[in-house]
Amino acid sequence: MKELKNVKKLNELLGSSGDKLVVIDFFADWCGPCRVMGPKFEKLASEYPGVVFAKVNIEKAKELANLYAISSIPHFKFFKNKQEVDDVRGANETSLKEKIEKWQ
């Protein structure tokens, strides 16, 4: 799973993903709920091979966190055809899976 560290890497990923759904997990190492969701996010990536999954550590990629106004974590953003289409705030695996099903 790719960890995006800057806007250039995000744009490259979105550009190379075509019309596939891209799901990005904005997290931090110190965040308890993020640590709970991390393995679940990895599991979803294996369950949905047609979806592109990536992570952004907000401590290491402040530019991306600021760009998307990430104010609480975990925060999951959904992109399709380079456009943001949805998001899920918080450690809600059910909502995350529902949104993947909706947009894939």
PADO-756010 format. One record per residue: residue in three letters; z, x, y of N, C-alpha, C in turn. Coordinates in steps of 0.001 Angstrom, whole numbers. Each point is the difference from the previous one (the first is absolute). Layout:
[site ALA,[Z,X,Y],[Z,X,Y],[Z,X,Y]]
...
//
This chain:
[site MET,[0,842,-1177],[0,-842,1177],[0,886,1238]]
[site LYS,[-866,-320,934],[-132,810,1210],[1141,-299,960]]
[site GLU,[495,1082,634],[929,-164,1107],[-757,364,1266]]
[site LEU,[-117,-953,901],[-753,194,1235],[915,600,1056]]
[site LYS,[-492,1048,663],[841,699,968],[-477,-144,1442]]
[site ASN,[-1215,-556,198],[-495,-160,1363],[-1097,-1065,43]]
[site VAL,[-411,-340,1209],[-1000,-1050,200],[-1333,388,-632]]
[site LYS,[-348,1285,78],[-1270,460,-586],[-30,-301,-1501]]
[site LYS,[1082,312,-708],[58,-236,-1449],[-47,-1501,-308]]
[site LEU,[653,-800,816],[-41,-1453,-187],[-1432,-506,177]]
[site ASN,[-663,448,1051],[-1372,-437,254],[-945,431,-1117]]
[site GLU,[223,1214,-526],[-816,467,-1131],[205,-901,-1211]]
[site LEU,[1251,-340,-285],[306,-861,-1144],[-620,-1384,178]]
[site LEU,[180,-584,1172],[-560,-1336,250],[-1524,34,-81]]
[site GLY,[-612,1059,517],[-1452,124,-34],[-543,159,-1407]]
[site SER,[708,742,-835],[-481,253,-1360],[333,-1140,-965]]
[site SER,[818,-940,433],[425,-1092,-893],[-966,-1178,-11]]
[site GLY,[-975,-1,913],[-985,-1081,32],[668,-1353,183]]
[site ASP,[-336,-959,-886],[577,-1335,147],[1218,-208,-914]]
[site LYS,[519,1098,-575],[1216,-102,-820],[1207,-261,891]]
[site LEU,[984,-695,-547],[1266,-177,685],[738,1338,22]]
[site VAL,[565,334,1160],[823,1197,149],[1404,-463,383]]
[site VAL,[1000,439,-765],[1397,-353,269],[746,1288,329]]
[site ILE,[670,5,1153],[715,1192,439],[1485,-310,136]]
[site ASP,[804,835,-627],[1455,-93,22],[531,949,1066]]
[site PHE,[557,-558,1085],[664,796,1022],[1473,97,-402]]
[site PHE,[501,1231,-168],[1341,204,-538],[644,1235,627]]
[site ALA,[1266,228,-350],[696,1242,345],[885,384,-1178]]
[site ASP,[204,1298,-172],[799,486,-1122],[1447,-494,48]]
[site TRP,[547,-187,1195],[1398,-394,152],[227,-1502,-188]]
[site CYS,[-1060,-772,-131],[71,-1467,-35],[271,-494,-1433]]
[site GLY,[1174,-610,-202],[370,-512,-1321],[-987,-1012,-562]]
[site PRO,[-337,-1063,757],[-972,-973,-508],[-1363,626,-299]]
[site CYS,[-372,1046,766],[-1271,696,-262],[52,706,-1349]]
[site ARG,[1146,599,-309],[153,685,-1289],[-52,-996,-1158]]
[site VAL,[485,-1212,225],[-74,-1047,-1027],[-1451,-434,-202]]
[site MET,[-735,-161,1106],[-1379,-496,-76],[-992,1071,-442]]
[site GLY,[310,1258,180],[-924,1086,-347],[-548,-105,-1417]]
[site PRO,[871,-61,-1023],[-500,-111,-1378],[-757,-1307,-252]]
[site LYS,[400,-1065,677],[-692,-1292,-158],[-1402,84,597]]
[site PHE,[-119,688,1127],[-1299,200,641],[-913,824,-917]]
[site GLU,[565,1048,-610],[-760,831,-947],[-470,-837,-1193]]
[site LYS,[860,-883,-493],[-342,-856,-1134],[-1133,-960,369]]
[site LEU,[64,-572,1202],[-1069,-898,459],[-1328,751,75]]
[site ALA,[57,1264,410],[-1223,806,81],[-653,123,-1373]]
[site SER,[798,107,-1050],[-577,92,-1347],[-464,-1365,-508]]
[site GLU,[630,-1069,475],[-379,-1360,-421],[-1278,-485,683]]
[site TYR,[-311,546,1159],[-1168,-433,781],[-907,1206,271]]
[site PRO,[-755,438,-998],[-838,1189,187],[-1130,-182,1014]]
[site GLY,[-365,-1236,335],[-1052,-249,979],[490,-13,1429]]
[site VAL,[1310,231,178],[611,16,1328],[406,1439,305]]
[site VAL,[-167,413,1253],[367,1351,423],[1419,-46,579]]
[site PHE,[879,828,-540],[1387,72,461],[249,1356,637]]
[site ALA,[748,4,1115],[351,1246,677],[1378,-164,632]]
[site LYS,[582,1137,387],[1329,-12,598],[-30,761,1322]]
[site VAL,[889,-413,913],[182,706,1260],[1492,200,208]]
[site ASN,[428,1259,2],[1391,322,314],[120,3,1528]]
[site ILE,[726,-970,540],[46,-158,1459],[665,1189,700]]
[site GLU,[791,773,-729],[627,1188,585],[-1005,1144,146]]
[site LYS,[-984,47,-881],[-991,1077,2],[-1288,-413,706]]
[site ALA,[-193,-1306,201],[-1230,-507,618],[353,-977,1120]]
[site LYS,[723,511,969],[459,-856,1116],[-1173,-637,741]]
[site GLU,[-1120,712,75],[-1204,-516,666],[-440,-1325,-647]]
[site LEU,[-9,-53,-1332],[-393,-1216,-701],[1055,-1092,153]]
[site ALA,[1264,383,-74],[1078,-983,173],[-77,-639,1380]]
[site ASN,[-281,801,1008],[-123,-518,1369],[-1247,-860,154]]
[site LEU,[-1111,449,-575],[-1263,-732,100],[141,-1424,-520]]
[site TYR,[723,-156,-1104],[156,-1321,-615],[1338,-651,339]]
[site ALA,[699,546,994],[1255,-574,503],[975,-314,-1133]]
[site ILE,[192,980,-884],[918,-188,-1119],[1426,99,535]]
[site SER,[722,-1115,-27],[1360,-17,535],[1041,-229,-1085]]
[site SER,[-436,-408,-1180],[916,-153,-1129],[-742,417,-1266]]
[site ILE,[742,542,-955],[-605,467,-1241],[816,-497,-1181]]
[site PRO,[-590,-119,-1165],[-1412,241,-257],[-879,-1047,684]]
[site HIS,[-1206,414,315],[-972,-876,654],[-1351,291,-663]]
[site PHE,[-624,-1027,-517],[-1261,152,-725],[-1117,-627,818]]
[site LYS,[-1065,763,219],[-1161,-476,750],[-1187,-128,-954]]
[site PHE,[-788,-1051,205],[-1165,-292,-837],[-1255,96,855]]
[site PHE,[-994,733,-493],[-1259,198,708],[-1164,-394,-899]]
[site LYS,[-1007,-574,612],[-1229,-338,-709],[-1144,279,968]]
[site ASN,[-1010,747,-451],[-1132,371,859],[463,638,1311]]
[site LYS,[960,906,-106],[546,781,1116],[863,-810,963]]
[site GLN,[197,-1287,-262],[774,-848,902],[1332,-383,-642]]
[site GLU,[1062,-6,802],[1285,-476,-506],[-89,-1515,-196]]
[site VAL,[376,-466,-1195],[-103,-1430,-296],[1347,-666,-248]]
[site ASP,[1043,789,-308],[1285,-615,-333],[1074,1073,-33]]
[site ASP,[1253,-430,-129],[1091,947,-199],[1186,-687,-657]]
[site VAL,[888,808,-539],[1264,-467,-579],[1081,935,513]]
[site ARG,[1048,-584,584],[1141,796,469],[1145,-187,-978]]
[site GLY,[642,1102,-326],[1165,-55,-863],[-334,241,-1454]]
[site ALA,[1057,111,-798],[-117,326,-1423],[-190,-1281,-810]]
[site ASN,[-1156,-633,166],[-281,-1265,-668],[-1183,177,-944]]
[site GLU,[304,333,-1245],[-1044,270,-980],[-874,-1225,-258]]
[site THR,[613,-1185,-7],[-756,-1238,-248],[-1046,-223,1083]]
[site SER,[393,128,1259],[-951,-173,1110],[-1094,1052,-49]]
[site LEU,[377,1218,-333],[-969,1087,-87],[-1069,-324,-1038]]
[site LYS,[435,-456,-1163],[-933,-333,-1078],[-875,-1203,385]]
[site GLU,[602,-1005,634],[-769,-1183,437],[-1102,388,975]]
[site LYS,[307,899,934],[-1002,422,995],[-1116,814,-675]]
[site ILE,[363,824,-976],[-1019,762,-720],[-933,-969,-703]]
[site GLU,[573,-995,-663],[-812,-1015,-703],[-910,-739,981]]
[site LYS,[538,-330,1157],[-751,-756,1011],[-1207,785,513]]
[site TRP,[169,1300,264],[-1025,765,698],[-888,855,-877]]
[site GLN,[363,225,-1264],[-797,918,-819],[-1409,-527,-258]]
//
